[in-house]
């Protein structure tokens, strides 16, 4: 039994339907993340065939088949991770000064430097021999003959030194090019290995999501809550960067743009983060808190990840919520994501926003001694029809299970590519952690 906080009436909402909405929210977001990698579309599309009518009837995968697919995806991911570690070792060796080609290049450069020194010495000997010959009388004498012989020998030696320098320079260039080519080749192989890990993780995430959805549907039975495009969530004031030891406030507006009244509207909010490597979960350093005009005191978003403050929304109405992202002073540098969405429950049905507002942000480690964490006061909820003033420079990115879009960055510098190669995996990793964490919360909102 759930009491509507606006009108005080008590309604009975199907626990099965509410549970289904919760699982739909988890799986839709996980799939939205996963399908940003094209390989996933090829490997798991049949598992999510209900998102768009197929031209031909297609047998729905069984739980056993999906379990097998999930196991194979896990194996492929483990193998990709192992291959990435080997490729990383090759890169480290190629970039090392002790690598065979690097040692050969160093020796060749030293030989070229020695050849250049020898040529300089030989050229100076020619100059000295000419000066000694010019200082003698022009009449032929034994002394002049000896000076002429010395000059001829010096010129021969200088010619040989010049040839040796040319050869040494060419050999040094070849050796350096070989070492550089080996480094570039190693970096490229490592990049492919990293891409393989990302694709394998995406496939694993989607396969796990497909299996979870099939098991949930098998256990639930009953009707399914539908996507409701008219129910929208808009995030404003979200920053692109946050610093450890600070708190950032932003706004969420949930709008009923449908032609029906909604008896109960909940807001879904979660935050996920990894360190710069994309491998370590650092979400424990981040907390989401919320407040509203009717409940101005800041409250932590609980383990269910649902915020119950809007209540009922008549057609055309909207509800506003303030959210605050607290970043612990001990948080390391990394990247994070927030997922914001809305669900509604009526006596005769339920639904959810098909698109989640996904906000990406960078986490900057605190410099030196952490500064005291500010405690921003919640502002009053905007009245119906009024605009929401952005409080930061960030923006939300809508993501759905058909055409999810997440930005990717890169660098032309080979060394930078090595450092940033794991960055693209952050989003997929967050999706995987997101799925596991939400599955652990249980079936009831």
Buried (B, 14 or more C-beta within 10 A) or exposed (E): EBEEBBEEEEBEBBEBBBBBBBBBBBBBBBBBBBBBBEBBBEBBBBBBBEBEEEEEEEEEBEEEBBBBBBEBBBEBBEEBBEBBEEBBEBBEBBBEEEBEBBBBBBEBBEBBBEBBEBBEEBBEBBEEBBEBBEEBEEEEEEEBEEBBEBBEEBBEBBEEBBEBBEEBBEBBBEBBEBBBEBBEEBBBBBBEBBBBBBBBBBBBBBBBBBBBBBBBBEEBEEEBBEBBEBBBBBBBBBBEEBBBBBBBBBBBBBBBBBEBBBBBBBBBBBBBBBBBBBEEBBBEBBBBBBBBBEBBEBBEBEEBBBBBBBBBBEEEBBBBBBBBBBBBBEBBBBBBBBBBBBBBBBEEBBBBBBBBBBBBBBBBBBEEEBEEEEEEEBBEBBEEEEEBEBBBEBBBBBBBBBEBEBEEEEEEEBEEBBEBBBBBBBBBBBBBBBBBBBBEBEBEB
